[in-house]
Structures are given as structure tokens and as C-alpha cells.
Amino acid sequence: MVQKKPKKKVGKKVAAAPLVVKKVEPKKVVNPLFEKRPKNFAIGQDIQPTRDLSRFVRWPKYIRIQR
């Protein structure tokens, strides 16, 4: 059996996308009365020292047997 080639469909062409024009945005006015504040890390307003969390680790069974 010889298969017939399907005919190509001739449809409408899609309109080309319009050229993108970038809008020039004016720079925001910065009020000098409001100054940016550094981040607050609570308690002493500083990053907390790292703690030894080895006590709270779920240790493997072979290590728990050793203890």
C-alpha cells in the first residue's frame, strides 16, 4: 500500500510582534530623613554564636551502643 502525502495546510500568518519601546522611568526621590536601618538579629542585635547541637543529633545505632 502506498501512503499518500498529507497536504500542507496554508493558514493565516501571525502578525509580527510590535517593537518593544522601553519607557524611561524617572529616578525615585530619596528622602534624607529616612535612612536605611541595618538588620536586627534580636537579643543582642547581633548574629548569635553557633551552638554545639551534637547532643540533639539522632546518632546512628552503632554509635549509641558505644556510649
C-alpha positions as CSV (number, residue, x, y, z in Angstrom):
1,M,0.0,0.0,0.0
2,V,1.3,3.4,-0.9
3,Q,0.6,6.1,1.6
4,K,-0.5,9.5,0.3
5,K,1.5,12.5,1.5
6,P,-0.7,14.8,3.6
7,K,-1.2,18.2,2.0
8,K,0.3,21.2,3.9
9,K,-2.3,23.5,5.4
10,V,-2.0,27.0,4.2
11,G,-3.2,29.3,7.0
12,K,-3.1,32.9,8.0
13,K,0.3,34.2,9.1
14,V,0.6,35.5,12.6
15,A,1.1,39.3,12.9
16,A,4.7,40.2,13.9
17,A,5.1,41.4,17.4
18,P,5.3,45.2,17.8
19,L,8.7,46.6,18.6
20,V,9.2,47.0,22.3
21,V,9.9,50.6,23.3
22,K,11.5,51.0,26.7
23,K,9.9,53.7,28.8
24,V,12.3,55.9,30.7
25,E,11.3,55.9,34.3
26,P,12.3,58.9,36.4
27,K,14.6,58.1,39.4
28,K,12.8,57.9,42.7
29,V,13.4,60.8,45.1
30,V,15.1,59.5,48.2
31,N,14.0,61.3,51.4
32,P,17.1,62.0,53.5
33,L,15.0,61.9,56.7
34,F,14.5,58.1,56.3
35,E,17.8,56.3,56.4
36,K,18.1,52.6,55.9
37,R,18.5,50.6,59.1
38,P,20.7,47.6,59.4
39,K,19.1,44.2,60.1
40,N,18.2,43.4,63.7
41,F,19.2,39.9,64.8
42,A,17.3,40.2,68.1
43,I,18.6,39.6,71.7
44,G,22.0,41.4,71.4
45,Q,21.2,42.8,67.9
46,D,24.0,40.6,66.6
47,I,24.3,37.2,65.0
48,Q,24.1,34.5,67.7
49,P,27.2,32.4,68.3
50,T,26.9,28.9,66.9
51,R,25.9,26.3,69.5
52,D,27.0,22.7,69.9
53,L,24.0,20.7,68.8
54,S,25.7,17.3,68.9
55,R,23.6,16.4,71.9
56,F,20.4,16.7,69.9
57,V,21.5,14.8,66.9
58,R,20.0,11.4,66.1
59,W,23.1,9.3,66.2
60,P,23.5,6.0,64.3
61,K,22.8,2.9,66.3
62,Y,26.4,1.7,66.3
63,I,27.4,5.0,68.0
64,R,24.6,4.9,70.5
65,I,25.8,1.4,71.5
66,Q,29.3,2.7,72.2
67,R,28.0,5.3,74.6
